[in-house]
Amino acid sequence: MSNSEKRWRRFYLILMIFIYVVFVPVTVIEWLAGTGGFPITAVVVGVGLPLMRKNHLNSIREKEGKDAV
């Protein structure tokens, strides 16, 4: 695992902790309390972030594989 991949993994870990511990629960609680609309942004980000992370890390691995050859 390269330094670049390690840095991106750490970045995604911090981002995912913030999103899943702070952002999603707050928006869902606001929605359930009736002070906000349906949390479409939280749903999209909650579903899309792991997919984006996986795709990005795979592209880094592919790039490093081509550079090593």
C-alpha positions in Angstrom: 0.0 0.0 0.0 1.5 3.3 -1.1 1.7 6.5 0.9 -0.9 8.1 -1.4 -3.4 5.3 -0.7 -2.8 5.5 3.0 -3.5 9.2 3.1 -6.7 8.8 1.1 -7.8 5.9 3.4 -7.2 8.2 6.4 -9.1 11.0 4.7 -12.1 8.8 3.9 -12.1 7.4 7.4 -12.3 10.9 9.0 -14.9 11.9 6.4 -17.1 8.8 7.0 -16.9 9.2 10.7 -18.2 12.8 10.4 -20.9 11.9 7.9 -22.2 8.8 9.8 -21.8 10.1 13.3 -22.8 13.8 12.9 -24.5 14.7 9.6 -26.8 11.8 9.0 -28.2 11.4 12.5 -28.8 15.2 12.8 -30.7 15.4 9.5 -32.8 12.3 10.3 -33.6 13.7 13.8 -34.6 17.0 12.3 -36.8 15.2 9.7 -38.5 13.1 12.4 -39.0 16.1 14.6 -40.8 17.8 11.8 -38.4 20.8 11.5 -36.8 19.7 8.2 -37.8 18.1 5.0 -36.9 14.5 3.9 -33.1 14.1 4.3 -32.4 13.3 0.6 -28.9 14.7 0.9 -28.1 12.5 3.8 -29.4 9.5 2.0 -27.4 10.2 -1.2 -24.2 11.0 0.7 -24.7 8.0 3.0 -25.1 5.6 0.0 -22.7 7.3 -2.4 -19.7 7.8 -0.1 -18.7 4.2 0.3 -19.1 3.6 -3.4 -17.0 6.7 -4.2 -14.3 5.6 -1.7 -14.1 2.1 -3.2 -13.9 3.4 -6.8 -11.3 6.0 -5.9 -9.0 3.6 -4.0 -9.3 1.0 -6.8 -8.2 3.7 -9.4 -5.2 4.6 -7.2 -4.2 0.9 -7.0 -4.6 0.6 -10.8 -2.5 3.7 -11.4 0.2 2.5 -9.1 0.2 -0.9 -10.9 0.7 0.7 -14.2 3.5 3.0 -12.9 5.3 0.1 -11.4 5.5 -1.8 -14.7 
